[in-house]
């Protein structure tokens, strides 16, 4: 039982690190878009802090991303998307682990 608690604790710590990484990458994307693509930043409405994440989350799937020419913005968008996917997959893996462990014990 101690091993199970330790492994779940380690997984939760990993998940928290992925969350912090995702937040950092998202913030980096916001800064890069604001600095290198000011026209697109204005077109998404110069979002403030609370709405920035939603604006650029939609931005990462929108046709605006196809208009981006600056390579730093493209790289930042790819990294942000990858970080978000890793965070979501880790969360889903944690839920699956809890279900499996719940069935075993």
VENHUKA-V941155 format. One record per residue. N is the residue number from 1. RES is the residue in one small letter. SS is DSSP state (h for helix, s for strand, l for the rest). PSI is psi as a letter, one per 30 degrees, with the letter a starting at -180 (NA if undefined). D_FIRST is the distance of its C-alpha to the first C-alpha in Angstrom with 2 decimals. Layout:
((N,RES,SS,PSI,D_FIRST) (N,RES,SS,PSI,D_FIRST))
This chain:
((1,x,l,e,0.00) (2,x,h,e,3.79) (3,x,h,e,5.37) (4,x,h,e,5.09) (5,x,h,e,6.36) (6,x,h,e,8.60) (7,x,h,e,9.90) (8,x,h,e,10.72) (9,x,h,e,12.30) (10,x,h,e,14.23) (11,x,h,e,15.35) (12,x,h,e,16.56) (13,x,h,e,18.39) (14,x,h,e,19.95) (15,x,h,e,20.98) (16,x,h,e,22.58) (17,x,h,e,24.43) (18,x,h,e,25.70) (19,x,h,e,26.86) (20,x,h,e,28.75) (21,x,h,e,30.22) (22,x,h,e,31.35) (23,x,h,e,32.99) (24,x,h,e,34.73) (25,x,h,e,36.02) (26,x,h,e,37.27) (27,x,h,e,39.08) (28,x,h,e,40.55) (29,x,h,e,41.84) (30,x,h,e,43.48) (31,x,h,e,45.18) (32,x,h,e,46.40) (33,x,h,e,47.81) (34,x,h,e,49.49) (35,x,h,e,50.99) (36,x,h,f,52.01) (37,x,l,i,52.63) (38,x,h,f,54.18) (39,x,h,e,55.94) (40,x,h,e,52.71) (41,x,h,e,51.16) (42,x,h,e,54.15) (43,x,h,f,53.96) (44,x,l,g,50.42) (45,x,l,g,51.78) (46,x,l,i,50.66) (47,x,l,k,47.47) (48,x,l,l,46.24) (49,x,h,e,42.70) (50,x,h,e,41.07) (51,x,h,f,42.69) (52,x,h,e,42.55) (53,x,h,e,39.25) (54,x,h,e,40.49) (55,x,h,e,43.88) (56,x,h,f,42.66) (57,x,h,e,39.94) (58,x,h,e,42.85) (59,x,h,e,44.86) (60,x,h,f,42.55) (61,x,l,g,43.29) (62,x,l,l,46.89) (63,x,l,f,50.21) (64,x,h,e,50.55) (65,x,h,e,48.21) (66,x,h,f,50.74) (67,x,h,f,53.41) (68,x,l,k,51.62) (69,x,l,f,53.55) (70,x,l,k,51.96) (71,x,h,f,49.52) (72,x,h,e,47.31) (73,x,h,e,46.73) (74,x,h,e,45.90) (75,x,h,e,43.37) (76,x,h,e,41.79) (77,x,h,e,41.58) (78,x,h,e,39.88) (79,x,h,e,37.33) (80,x,h,e,36.64) (81,x,h,e,36.22) (82,x,h,e,33.89) (83,x,h,e,31.74) (84,x,h,e,31.65) (85,x,h,e,30.64) (86,x,h,e,27.77) (87,x,h,e,26.53) (88,x,h,e,26.86) (89,x,h,e,25.21) (90,x,h,e,22.17) (91,x,h,e,22.03) (92,x,h,e,22.42) (93,x,h,e,19.75) (94,x,h,e,17.30) (95,x,h,e,18.45) (96,x,h,e,18.13) (97,x,h,e,14.54) (98,x,h,e,13.75) (99,x,h,e,15.85) (100,x,h,e,14.39) (101,x,h,e,10.72) (102,x,h,e,12.36) (103,x,h,e,14.25) (104,x,h,e,11.61) (105,x,l,NA,9.72))
